[in-house]
Amino acid sequence: MTSFFSVVHARNFGGVFGFLSHCVFARYIFTFLPLLIIGILIYVVIVYKLSFSKTLSLTSILSGAVGNIYDRISYGYVIDFLDIYYRDYHWPAFNVADIAITFGICLWLYAEIFQTKKQKAQGVKGKQC
């Protein structure tokens, strides 16, 4: 049986999967855009009364963004170190901050889909009574 996981050291100068890594302005785009997103997320979490699952999802996205922006400001790139592969297929390397962002997005989608269905079902039941 072969391994499917290894720890590597990859420097990501771009966005997700190295998007725009060869662009001259990528460093500025991927430094200032996450700072803007962090500010918006903090505002939304503080001001709006969201459900627990949506608050958890936004704080997870926020923590991942802070982790990645820390790397980008400190080193000029994001350090990705988790490598998952199967035979010759390699998923692009990623880090814990990427896991937090992905978890937050998935949780937000789950909450949005199922809480909306639940609210609609309760709204319909309320109108029928």
C-alpha positions in Angstrom: 0.0 0.0 0.0 1.4 3.4 -1.0 1.1 6.6 1.0 -1.4 9.3 0.0 -0.2 12.1 2.2 3.1 14.0 2.6 4.3 17.2 4.2 6.0 19.5 1.7 7.1 23.2 1.6 5.3 25.0 -1.2 5.4 28.8 -1.7 2.1 30.1 -3.1 2.6 33.6 -4.5 -0.9 33.7 -6.0 -4.4 32.9 -4.9 -6.2 29.6 -4.7 -4.2 26.8 -6.5 -1.6 29.5 -7.4 -4.1 31.6 -9.4 -2.4 34.7 -10.9 0.9 33.7 -9.3 2.9 35.0 -12.3 1.0 38.3 -12.4 3.0 41.4 -11.4 0.2 42.8 -9.2 -0.7 39.5 -7.6 1.1 40.3 -4.3 -0.9 43.5 -4.0 -4.2 42.0 -5.0 -3.9 39.0 -2.6 -2.7 41.3 0.2 -5.3 44.1 0.1 -8.3 42.1 -1.1 -8.2 39.7 1.9 -7.7 42.7 4.3 -11.0 44.1 2.8 -12.7 40.8 3.2 -11.5 40.5 6.8 -12.9 43.9 7.6 -16.3 43.0 6.0 -16.5 39.7 7.8 -15.7 41.3 11.2 -18.4 43.9 10.5 -21.0 41.3 9.6 -20.2 39.0 12.5 -20.5 41.9 15.0 -23.5 43.8 13.5 -25.8 41.1 12.2 -27.5 38.6 14.4 -26.9 35.4 12.5 -27.6 31.8 13.5 -24.8 29.9 15.3 -23.9 27.9 12.2 -23.6 31.0 10.0 -21.5 32.8 12.7 -19.3 29.8 13.0 -18.9 29.6 9.3 -17.9 33.3 9.0 -15.5 33.1 11.9 -13.9 30.0 10.3 -13.5 31.9 7.0 -12.2 34.9 8.9 -9.6 32.8 10.8 -8.4 31.2 7.6 -8.1 34.6 5.9 -6.1 36.0 8.9 -3.7 33.0 8.8 -3.1 33.4 5.1 -2.7 37.2 5.2 -0.2 36.8 8.1 1.9 34.5 5.8 1.6 36.9 2.9 2.6 40.0 4.9 5.4 38.2 6.7 6.9 36.2 3.8 5.4 37.7 0.7 3.7 34.4 -0.1 1.5 31.8 1.6 3.3 28.6 2.9 1.3 25.5 1.8 2.6 22.3 3.3 -0.1 19.5 3.1 0.1 17.4 0.0 -2.5 14.7 -0.8 -2.1 12.5 -3.8 -3.2 9.2 -5.3 -0.6 7.6 -7.6 0.3 10.3 -10.2 -2.6 12.6 -9.3 -1.6 15.4 -6.8 -4.1 17.8 -5.3 -2.4 21.2 -5.0 -0.7 21.7 -1.7 -2.7 23.6 0.9 -2.5 24.6 4.6 -4.6 24.7 7.7 -5.9 28.2 6.9 -7.2 26.8 3.6 -9.0 24.0 5.5 -10.7 26.6 7.7 -11.8 28.7 4.7 -13.2 25.6 2.9 -14.9 24.4 6.1 -16.5 27.8 6.6 -17.8 28.0 3.0 -19.2 24.5 3.1 -20.9 25.2 6.5 -22.3 28.5 5.2 -23.8 26.7 2.1 -25.2 23.9 4.3 -26.8 26.4 6.7 -28.1 28.5 3.9 -29.7 25.5 2.1 -31.1 23.7 5.0 -32.1 26.6 7.2 -33.9 28.3 4.3 -35.8 25.0 3.6 -36.7 24.8 7.3 -37.8 28.4 7.5 -39.9 28.0 4.3 -41.5 24.9 5.8 -42.3 26.6 9.0 -43.7 29.6 7.1 -46.0 27.4 5.1 -47.2 25.6 8.2 -47.8 28.9 9.9 -50.0 30.1 7.1 -52.0 26.9 6.9 -53.0 27.0 10.6 
